[in-house]
């Protein structure tokens, strides 16, 4: 999955998401940056969608990593459970043989 997350694609994803976010904010009634272009309006109009997009890209990546970690942990837990069950089976067999020997 590494080629999917090359830096170029990540930046492209962030820019596309920022554009979508900006369009959604404009649709909700946020004034676009160009009619009232001041120093203070620019960060709110341009940077906030970029920051939101960057957080979203990081969040998607983190969710993927957490899912992978949970799957690996679940697999390890199943393996450990199988090993414990095998050890219990061995112990039961040992004590069955021992009790049989003690009876005879």
Beta strands, then each sheet from edge to edge (+ up, - down):
end
